[in-house]
Amino acid sequence: MRVKVCGITNHEDAQKAAYYGAWAVGFIFHKKSPRYISPSKARKLIEALPPFITPVGVFVDLSERAVREVCNFTRIKTVQFHGKETAQYCKRFKDCKIIKAFKIAPQFDFGQIKEYMVDAYLFDTFKEGIEGGTGTAFNWEMLKGQKFDKPIILSGGITVENVRQAVEAVNPYAIDVSSSLEKSPGIKDARKIRAFFDVLNFRSPSQSEIDEK
């Protein structure tokens, strides 16, 4: 199972995520987020990433020019739009891989998704007044019976306790996780990261790891 560890703000967390098995790491360029990172700092972390780890820039309702400036400076080629970006807006970024996030509420209209010519759909939880990720889960049963012509990424309230259930219920292309792996907003916990990937890899901790805890 592919995993994107999002909300990376420092070198240690980026390296730990990559070491334990992250397919991608997310850098949030939304200044109102407690996980915001400046483009200059993100660039340094990206340059230090191991091969085959995809850096993803997360943006919320930013102008096309501003997004391009950040991507050109950091050399990010995969963008995640997590706001109210329109299908027409997303089409302007043909030179990037595009992930469009949709906030799922009980009456969500899945028909609107077809308008978006993007590379993947990300489903997160709608929460009034909250931009970006919410850290809470929605009813995954809503995705059953839906047909999507693009890979889907599941986000929102996924933890070490429920990730297996999430995978079995949705069978997504990838999982996007952030707050459940943190000590505090923007600071990851290496043990939580390891435990999360252990569950996905169906691996039980060794005796030495148990003793370490």
PyRosetta script that sets phi, psi and omega in degrees:
from pyrosetta import init, pose_from_sequence

init()
pose = pose_from_sequence("MRVKVCGITNHEDAQKAAYYGAWAVGFIFHKKSPRYISPSKARKLIEALPPFITPVGVFVDLSERAVREVCNFTRIKTVQFHGKETAQYCKRFKDCKIIKAFKIAPQFDFGQIKEYMVDAYLFDTFKEGIEGGTGTAFNWEMLKGQKFDKPIILSGGITVENVRQAVEAVNPYAIDVSSSLEKSPGIKDARKIRAFFDVLNFRSPSQSEIDEK")
pose.set_psi(1, 126.2)
pose.set_omega(1, 177.7)
pose.set_phi(2, -73.9)
pose.set_psi(2, 140.9)
pose.set_omega(2, -179.9)
pose.set_phi(3, -133.3)
pose.set_psi(3, 132.5)
pose.set_omega(3, 170.0)
pose.set_phi(4, -105.6)
pose.set_psi(4, 120.8)
pose.set_omega(4, 174.6)
pose.set_phi(5, -93.8)
pose.set_psi(5, 114.5)
pose.set_omega(5, -172.1)
pose.set_phi(6, -103.7)
pose.set_psi(6, 166.9)
pose.set_omega(6, 178.3)
pose.set_phi(7, 74.8)
pose.set_psi(7, 31.8)
pose.set_omega(7, 179.3)
pose.set_phi(8, -74.9)
pose.set_psi(8, 132.0)
pose.set_omega(8, -178.3)
pose.set_phi(9, -129.2)
pose.set_psi(9, -4.0)
pose.set_omega(9, -176.7)
pose.set_phi(10, -149.9)
pose.set_psi(10, 163.0)
pose.set_omega(10, -174.8)
pose.set_phi(11, -62.0)
pose.set_psi(11, -45.5)
pose.set_omega(11, -176.6)
pose.set_phi(12, -59.8)
pose.set_psi(12, -44.6)
pose.set_omega(12, -178.4)
pose.set_phi(13, -66.6)
pose.set_psi(13, -39.2)
pose.set_omega(13, 178.4)
pose.set_phi(14, -62.1)
pose.set_psi(14, -43.4)
pose.set_omega(14, -178.1)
pose.set_phi(15, -71.1)
pose.set_psi(15, -38.2)
pose.set_omega(15, 178.9)
pose.set_phi(16, -65.8)
pose.set_psi(16, -42.5)
pose.set_omega(16, 178.9)
pose.set_phi(17, -60.1)
pose.set_psi(17, -44.6)
pose.set_omega(17, 179.5)
pose.set_phi(18, -65.3)
pose.set_psi(18, -42.0)
pose.set_omega(18, -177.3)
pose.set_phi(19, -62.4)
pose.set_psi(19, -41.8)
pose.set_omega(19, -175.7)
pose.set_phi(20, -82.9)
pose.set_psi(20, -8.6)
pose.set_omega(20, 171.0)
pose.set_phi(21, 128.1)
pose.set_psi(21, 13.1)
pose.set_omega(21, 179.2)
pose.set_phi(22, -64.1)
pose.set_psi(22, 137.9)
pose.set_omega(22, 175.2)
pose.set_phi(23, -84.0)
pose.set_psi(23, -28.7)
pose.set_omega(23, -180.0)
pose.set_phi(24, -150.1)
pose.set_psi(24, 156.7)
pose.set_omega(24, 173.8)
pose.set_phi(25, -127.1)
pose.set_psi(25, 139.8)
pose.set_omega(25, -174.7)
pose.set_phi(26, -107.2)
pose.set_psi(26, 136.6)
pose.set_omega(26, 178.3)
pose.set_phi(27, -116.8)
pose.set_psi(27, 121.3)
pose.set_omega(27, -173.5)
pose.set_phi(28, -94.1)
pose.set_psi(28, 117.9)
pose.set_omega(28, -179.3)
pose.set_phi(29, -106.1)
pose.set_psi(29, 36.6)
pose.set_omega(29, 177.0)
pose.set_phi(30, -108.4)
pose.set_psi(30, 110.5)
pose.set_omega(30, -169.0)
pose.set_phi(31, -63.6)
pose.set_psi(31, -21.1)
pose.set_omega(31, 179.1)
pose.set_phi(32, -81.4)
pose.set_psi(32, -8.3)
pose.set_omega(32, -178.8)
pose.set_phi(33, -81.6)
pose.set_psi(33, 141.1)
pose.set_omega(33, 174.5)
pose.set_phi(34, -68.4)
pose.set_psi(34, -8.8)
pose.set_omega(34, 179.2)
pose.set_phi(35, -107.0)
pose.set_psi(35, 17.8)
pose.set_omega(35, 179.0)
pose.set_phi(36, -61.3)
pose.set_psi(36, 142.5)
pose.set_omega(36, 174.5)
pose.set_phi(37, -133.0)
pose.set_psi(37, 141.5)
pose.set_omega(37, 179.2)
pose.set_phi(38, -74.7)
pose.set_psi(38, 151.4)
pose.set_omega(38, 177.9)
pose.set_phi(39, -57.5)
pose.set_psi(39, -38.1)
pose.set_omega(39, -178.7)
pose.set_phi(40, -64.9)
pose.set_psi(40, -40.3)
pose.set_omega(40, 178.7)
pose.set_phi(41, -71.1)
pose.set_psi(41, -40.1)
pose.set_omega(41, 179.4)
pose.set_phi(42, -61.3)
pose.set_psi(42, -40.4)
pose.set_omega(42, -179.2)
pose.set_phi(43, -59.5)
pose.set_psi(43, -42.4)
pose.set_omega(43, 179.2)
pose.set_phi(44, -63.2)
pose.set_psi(44, -41.3)
pose.set_omega(44, -179.7)
pose.set_phi(45, -68.1)
pose.set_psi(45, -38.1)
pose.set_omega(45, 179.8)
pose.set_phi(46, -66.3)
pose.set_psi(46, -40.6)
pose.set_omega(46, -179.9)
pose.set_phi(47, -63.4)
pose.set_psi(47, -25.1)
pose.set_omega(47, -178.6)
pose.set_phi(48, -93.1)
pose.set_psi(48, -3.0)
pose.set_omega(48, -179.0)
pose.set_phi(49, -67.3)
pose.set_psi(49, 146.9)
pose.set_omega(49, 174.4)
pose.set_phi(50, -66.7)
pose.set_psi(50, 164.0)
pose.set_omega(50, 176.8)
pose.set_phi(51, -61.4)
pose.set_psi(51, 153.0)
pose.set_omega(51, 174.8)
pose.set_phi(52, 73.8)
pose.set_psi(52, 5.8)
pose.set_omega(52, 174.4)
pose.set_phi(53, -97.9)
pose.set_psi(53, 125.3)
pose.set_omega(53, -176.2)
pose.set_phi(54, -90.8)
pose.set_psi(54, 120.0)
pose.set_omega(54, 172.5)
pose.set_phi(55, -82.2)
pose.set_psi(55, 134.7)
pose.set_omega(55, -178.4)
pose.set_phi(56, -120.8)
pose.set_psi(56, 128.1)
pose.set_omega(56, 175.9)
pose.set_phi(57, -92.6)
pose.set_psi(57, 125.9)
pose.set_omega(57, -178.7)
pose.set_phi(58, -104.1)
pose.set_psi(58, 123.6)
pose.set_omega(58, -176.6)
pose.set_phi(59, -127.1)
pose.set_psi(59, 148.4)
pose.set_omega(59, 178.9)
pose.set_phi(60, -128.4)
pose.set_psi(60, 105.4)
pose.set_omega(60, 174.0)
pose.set_phi(61, 51.1)
pose.set_psi(61, 46.0)
pose.set_omega(61, 178.2)
pose.set_phi(62, -99.0)
pose.set_psi(62, 154.4)
pose.set_omega(62, -180.0)
pose.set_phi(63, -66.1)
pose.set_psi(63, 154.6)
pose.set_omega(63, 178.7)
pose.set_phi(64, -57.9)
pose.set_psi(64, -43.0)
pose.set_omega(64, -178.8)
pose.set_phi(65, -60.5)
pose.set_psi(65, -43.6)
pose.set_omega(65, -178.8)
pose.set_phi(66, -65.6)
pose.set_psi(66, -40.6)
pose.set_omega(66, 178.6)
pose.set_phi(67, -62.7)
pose.set_psi(67, -44.8)
pose.set_omega(67, -178.6)
pose.set_phi(68, -64.9)
pose.set_psi(68, -37.5)
pose.set_omega(68, 178.4)
pose.set_phi(69, -62.1)
pose.set_psi(69, -43.6)
pose.set_omega(69, 179.1)
pose.set_phi(70, -65.6)
pose.set_psi(70, -46.1)
pose.set_omega(70, -177.9)
pose.set_phi(71, -64.2)
pose.set_psi(71, -41.6)
pose.set_omega(71, 179.0)
pose.set_phi(72, -64.6)
pose.set_psi(72, -39.6)
pose.set_omega(72, -178.3)
pose.set_phi(73, -70.9)
pose.set_psi(73, -41.1)
pose.set_omega(73, -176.3)
pose.set_phi(74, -90.0)
pose.set_psi(74, -12.0)
pose.set_omega(74, -176.3)
pose.set_phi(75, 67.2)
pose.set_psi(75, 28.8)
pose.set_omega(75, 176.4)
pose.set_phi(76, -77.9)
pose.set_psi(76, 133.5)
pose.set_omega(76, -178.8)
pose.set_phi(77, -114.2)
pose.set_psi(77, -7.0)
pose.set_omega(77, 178.5)
pose.set_phi(78, -121.4)
pose.set_psi(78, 123.8)
pose.set_omega(78, -177.8)
pose.set_phi(79, -118.9)
pose.set_psi(79, 145.2)
pose.set_omega(79, 177.0)
pose.set_phi(80, -119.6)
pose.set_psi(80, 117.5)
pose.set_omega(80, 178.9)
pose.set_phi(81, -96.6)
pose.set_psi(81, 116.1)
pose.set_omega(81, -170.4)
pose.set_phi(82, -115.8)
pose.set_psi(82, 21.4)
pose.set_omega(82, 179.7)
pose.set_phi(83, -118.3)
pose.set_psi(83, -137.1)
pose.set_omega(83, -177.7)
pose.set_phi(84, -103.5)
pose.set_psi(84, 28.1)
pose.set_omega(84, -178.2)
pose.set_phi(85, -58.4)
pose.set_psi(85, 135.3)
pose.set_omega(85, -178.7)
pose.set_phi(86, -82.4)
pose.set_psi(86, 167.9)
pose.set_omega(86, 177.2)
pose.set_phi(87, -62.5)
pose.set_psi(87, -38.9)
pose.set_omega(87, 179.2)
pose.set_phi(88, -64.8)
pose.set_psi(88, -39.8)
pose.set_omega(88, 177.6)
pose.set_phi(89, -60.5)
pose.set_psi(89, -47.5)
pose.set_omega(89, -177.5)
pose.set_phi(90, -62.6)
pose.set_psi(90, -32.1)
pose.set_omega(90, -177.7)
pose.set_phi(91, -66.3)
pose.set_psi(91, -18.4)
pose.set_omega(91, -178.7)
pose.set_phi(92, -72.4)
pose.set_psi(92, -14.3)
pose.set_omega(92, -174.4)
pose.set_phi(93, -104.3)
pose.set_psi(93, 53.9)
pose.set_omega(93, -176.5)
pose.set_phi(94, -68.7)
pose.set_psi(94, -18.0)
pose.set_omega(94, -179.4)
pose.set_phi(95, -88.4)
pose.set_psi(95, 4.2)
pose.set_omega(95, 179.8)
pose.set_phi(96, -123.2)
pose.set_psi(96, 159.3)
pose.set_omega(96, 165.0)
pose.set_phi(97, -81.5)
pose.set_psi(97, 131.5)
pose.set_omega(97, -173.7)
pose.set_phi(98, -118.9)
pose.set_psi(98, 128.4)
pose.set_omega(98, 171.6)
pose.set_phi(99, -111.0)
pose.set_psi(99, 122.9)
pose.set_omega(99, 177.3)
pose.set_phi(100, -108.1)
pose.set_psi(100, 124.1)
pose.set_omega(100, 179.5)
pose.set_phi(101, -88.3)
pose.set_psi(101, 140.9)
pose.set_omega(101, 175.8)
pose.set_phi(102, -125.3)
pose.set_psi(102, 133.9)
pose.set_omega(102, -179.8)
pose.set_phi(103, -90.6)
pose.set_psi(103, 119.4)
pose.set_omega(103, -174.3)
pose.set_phi(104, -93.0)
pose.set_psi(104, 122.6)
pose.set_omega(104, 174.1)
pose.set_phi(105, -120.3)
pose.set_psi(105, 166.7)
pose.set_omega(105, -177.1)
pose.set_phi(106, -52.3)
pose.set_psi(106, -33.9)
pose.set_omega(106, -177.1)
pose.set_phi(107, -105.3)
pose.set_psi(107, 27.0)
pose.set_omega(107, -176.5)
pose.set_phi(108, -62.9)
pose.set_psi(108, 135.8)
pose.set_omega(108, 179.7)
pose.set_phi(109, -95.0)
pose.set_psi(109, 102.4)
pose.set_omega(109, -178.5)
pose.set_phi(110, -69.1)
pose.set_psi(110, -16.4)
pose.set_omega(110, -179.8)
pose.set_phi(111, -62.2)
pose.set_psi(111, -29.7)
pose.set_omega(111, -177.4)
pose.set_phi(112, -65.7)
pose.set_psi(112, -23.1)
pose.set_omega(112, -175.7)
pose.set_phi(113, -62.7)
pose.set_psi(113, -33.2)
pose.set_omega(113, -175.8)
pose.set_phi(114, -62.2)
pose.set_psi(114, -19.5)
pose.set_omega(114, 179.6)
pose.set_phi(115, -72.2)
pose.set_psi(115, -19.4)
pose.set_omega(115, -172.7)
pose.set_phi(116, -92.5)
pose.set_psi(116, 114.8)
pose.set_omega(116, 176.9)
pose.set_phi(117, -91.0)
pose.set_psi(117, 77.7)
pose.set_omega(117, -176.3)
pose.set_phi(118, -122.3)
pose.set_psi(118, -178.6)
pose.set_omega(118, -176.4)
pose.set_phi(119, -94.3)
pose.set_psi(119, -21.4)
pose.set_omega(119, 178.4)
pose.set_phi(120, -161.3)
pose.set_psi(120, 152.4)
pose.set_omega(120, 175.4)
pose.set_phi(121, -106.5)
pose.set_psi(121, 135.1)
pose.set_omega(121, 174.6)
pose.set_phi(122, -113.7)
pose.set_psi(122, 131.1)
pose.set_omega(122, 180.0)
pose.set_phi(123, -110.3)
pose.set_psi(123, 121.4)
pose.set_omega(123, 179.6)
pose.set_phi(124, -124.1)
pose.set_psi(124, -178.5)
pose.set_omega(124, -176.7)
pose.set_phi(125, -97.3)
pose.set_psi(125, 133.1)
pose.set_omega(125, 174.6)
pose.set_phi(126, -76.1)
pose.set_psi(126, 133.2)
pose.set_omega(126, 175.7)
pose.set_phi(127, -142.8)
pose.set_psi(127, 121.7)
pose.set_omega(127, -175.4)
pose.set_phi(128, -53.2)
pose.set_psi(128, 126.8)
pose.set_omega(128, 175.7)
pose.set_phi(129, 82.2)
pose.set_psi(129, 0.1)
pose.set_omega(129, -178.4)
pose.set_phi(130, -108.1)
pose.set_psi(130, 121.0)
pose.set_omega(130, 174.5)
pose.set_phi(131, -95.7)
pose.set_psi(131, 154.6)
pose.set_omega(131, -179.1)
pose.set_phi(132, 72.9)
pose.set_psi(132, -155.3)
pose.set_omega(132, -178.3)
pose.set_phi(133, -70.7)
pose.set_psi(133, 154.6)
pose.set_omega(133, -177.2)
pose.set_phi(134, -111.4)
pose.set_psi(134, -24.2)
pose.set_omega(134, -178.6)
pose.set_phi(135, 76.6)
pose.set_psi(135, 10.3)
pose.set_omega(135, 177.2)
pose.set_phi(136, -124.7)
pose.set_psi(136, 153.3)
pose.set_omega(136, -176.9)
pose.set_phi(137, -91.2)
pose.set_psi(137, 149.3)
pose.set_omega(137, 171.7)
pose.set_phi(138, -103.7)
pose.set_psi(138, 179.1)
pose.set_omega(138, -179.9)
pose.set_phi(139, -76.0)
pose.set_psi(139, 102.2)
pose.set_omega(139, -175.8)
pose.set_phi(140, -64.1)
pose.set_psi(140, -19.8)
pose.set_omega(140, 178.8)
pose.set_phi(141, -62.0)
pose.set_psi(141, -22.0)
pose.set_omega(141, 179.0)
pose.set_phi(142, -63.4)
pose.set_psi(142, -22.7)
pose.set_omega(142, -178.1)
pose.set_phi(143, -84.1)
pose.set_psi(143, -15.9)
pose.set_omega(143, -179.4)
pose.set_phi(144, -68.7)
pose.set_psi(144, 135.2)
pose.set_omega(144, -179.7)
pose.set_phi(145, 86.7)
pose.set_psi(145, -10.3)
pose.set_omega(145, 177.3)
pose.set_phi(146, -83.9)
pose.set_psi(146, 141.9)
pose.set_omega(146, 178.1)
pose.set_phi(147, -112.6)
pose.set_psi(147, 127.6)
pose.set_omega(147, -178.1)
pose.set_phi(148, -121.8)
pose.set_psi(148, 140.0)
pose.set_omega(148, -179.8)
pose.set_phi(149, -95.3)
pose.set_psi(149, 8.2)
pose.set_omega(149, 177.0)
pose.set_phi(150, -132.8)
pose.set_psi(150, 157.8)
pose.set_omega(150, 175.5)
pose.set_phi(151, -59.1)
pose.set_psi(151, 146.4)
pose.set_omega(151, 177.4)
pose.set_phi(152, -113.4)
pose.set_psi(152, 142.3)
pose.set_omega(152, 179.0)
pose.set_phi(153, -116.3)
pose.set_psi(153, 128.8)
pose.set_omega(153, -177.7)
pose.set_phi(154, -99.2)
pose.set_psi(154, 132.2)
pose.set_omega(154, -178.5)
pose.set_phi(155, -140.3)
pose.set_psi(155, 169.1)
pose.set_omega(155, 174.8)
pose.set_phi(156, 96.7)
pose.set_psi(156, 101.2)
pose.set_omega(156, 173.2)
pose.set_phi(157, 67.8)
pose.set_psi(157, 26.4)
pose.set_omega(157, 178.8)
pose.set_phi(158, -88.9)
pose.set_psi(158, 126.6)
pose.set_omega(158, -175.2)
pose.set_phi(159, -128.5)
pose.set_psi(159, 174.6)
pose.set_omega(159, 176.7)
pose.set_phi(160, -62.9)
pose.set_psi(160, -27.3)
pose.set_omega(160, -178.5)
pose.set_phi(161, -77.4)
pose.set_psi(161, -30.5)
pose.set_omega(161, -174.6)
pose.set_phi(162, -117.5)
pose.set_psi(162, 2.9)
pose.set_omega(162, -175.1)
pose.set_phi(163, -65.2)
pose.set_psi(163, -37.2)
pose.set_omega(163, 177.6)
pose.set_phi(164, -63.1)
pose.set_psi(164, -41.9)
pose.set_omega(164, 178.1)
pose.set_phi(165, -62.1)
pose.set_psi(165, -41.1)
pose.set_omega(165, -179.8)
pose.set_phi(166, -63.0)
pose.set_psi(166, -44.1)
pose.set_omega(166, -179.6)
pose.set_phi(167, -64.5)
pose.set_psi(167, -43.1)
pose.set_omega(167, -179.2)
pose.set_phi(168, -67.8)
pose.set_psi(168, -34.6)
pose.set_omega(168, -177.2)
pose.set_phi(169, -76.6)
pose.set_psi(169, -36.7)
pose.set_omega(169, -171.0)
pose.set_phi(170, -112.2)
pose.set_psi(170, -29.2)
pose.set_omega(170, -174.5)
pose.set_phi(171, 50.9)
pose.set_psi(171, 57.4)
pose.set_omega(171, -176.2)
pose.set_phi(172, -76.9)
pose.set_psi(172, 165.1)
pose.set_omega(172, 173.0)
pose.set_phi(173, -66.6)
pose.set_psi(173, -36.7)
pose.set_omega(173, -177.7)
pose.set_phi(174, -156.1)
pose.set_psi(174, 163.6)
pose.set_omega(174, 176.1)
pose.set_phi(175, -114.3)
pose.set_psi(175, 139.3)
pose.set_omega(175, 176.0)
pose.set_phi(176, -115.9)
pose.set_psi(176, 122.6)
pose.set_omega(176, -174.2)
pose.set_phi(177, -136.5)
pose.set_psi(177, 145.5)
pose.set_omega(177, 179.8)
pose.set_phi(178, -145.9)
pose.set_psi(178, -77.3)
pose.set_omega(178, -169.0)
pose.set_phi(179, -63.2)
pose.set_psi(179, -30.7)
pose.set_omega(179, -177.7)
pose.set_phi(180, -71.0)
pose.set_psi(180, -10.4)
pose.set_omega(180, 179.2)
pose.set_phi(181, -104.4)
pose.set_psi(181, 15.9)
pose.set_omega(181, -173.6)
pose.set_phi(182, -105.5)
pose.set_psi(182, 153.7)
pose.set_omega(182, 166.1)
pose.set_phi(183, -83.7)
pose.set_psi(183, -40.2)
pose.set_omega(183, 178.4)
pose.set_phi(184, -154.7)
pose.set_psi(184, 164.1)
pose.set_omega(184, -176.6)
pose.set_phi(185, -52.3)
pose.set_psi(185, 119.6)
pose.set_omega(185, 178.8)
pose.set_phi(186, 90.1)
pose.set_psi(186, -6.2)
pose.set_omega(186, -179.8)
pose.set_phi(187, -121.9)
pose.set_psi(187, 114.8)
pose.set_omega(187, -177.2)
pose.set_phi(188, -82.0)
pose.set_psi(188, 161.9)
pose.set_omega(188, 177.8)
pose.set_phi(189, -113.7)
pose.set_psi(189, 114.5)
pose.set_omega(189, -175.2)
pose.set_phi(190, -57.7)
pose.set_psi(190, -36.9)
pose.set_omega(190, -179.4)
pose.set_phi(191, -67.9)
pose.set_psi(191, -37.4)
pose.set_omega(191, 178.2)
pose.set_phi(192, -67.6)
pose.set_psi(192, -38.8)
pose.set_omega(192, 177.1)
pose.set_phi(193, -61.9)
pose.set_psi(193, -47.2)
pose.set_omega(193, -179.2)
pose.set_phi(194, -62.7)
pose.set_psi(194, -44.3)
pose.set_omega(194, -179.7)
pose.set_phi(195, -61.7)
pose.set_psi(195, -38.6)
pose.set_omega(195, -179.7)
pose.set_phi(196, -62.3)
pose.set_psi(196, -46.7)
pose.set_omega(196, -179.6)
pose.set_phi(197, -72.4)
pose.set_psi(197, -30.3)
pose.set_omega(197, 175.8)
pose.set_phi(198, -61.9)
pose.set_psi(198, -42.0)
pose.set_omega(198, 179.1)
pose.set_phi(199, -63.7)
pose.set_psi(199, -44.1)
pose.set_omega(199, 180.0)
pose.set_phi(200, -65.4)
pose.set_psi(200, -32.3)
pose.set_omega(200, -179.9)
pose.set_phi(201, -91.1)
pose.set_psi(201, 6.8)
pose.set_omega(201, 178.7)
pose.set_phi(202, 55.5)
pose.set_psi(202, 38.1)
pose.set_omega(202, -177.5)
pose.set_phi(203, -109.0)
pose.set_psi(203, 132.2)
pose.set_omega(203, 175.1)
pose.set_phi(204, -86.7)
pose.set_psi(204, 144.7)
pose.set_omega(204, 180.0)
pose.set_phi(205, -65.0)
pose.set_psi(205, 146.5)
pose.set_omega(205, 177.3)
pose.set_phi(206, -75.2)
pose.set_psi(206, 167.5)
pose.set_omega(206, -179.0)
pose.set_phi(207, -62.8)
pose.set_psi(207, -37.2)
pose.set_omega(207, -179.7)
pose.set_phi(208, -65.1)
pose.set_psi(208, -35.2)
pose.set_omega(208, 178.4)
pose.set_phi(209, -70.8)
pose.set_psi(209, -35.9)
pose.set_omega(209, 177.2)
pose.set_phi(210, -65.1)
pose.set_psi(210, -44.0)
pose.set_omega(210, 179.2)
pose.set_phi(211, -62.8)
pose.set_psi(211, -36.7)
pose.set_omega(211, -178.8)
pose.set_phi(212, -63.1)
pose.set_psi(212, -35.8)
pose.set_omega(212, 179.9)
pose.set_phi(213, -72.8)
pose.dump_pdb("model.pdb")
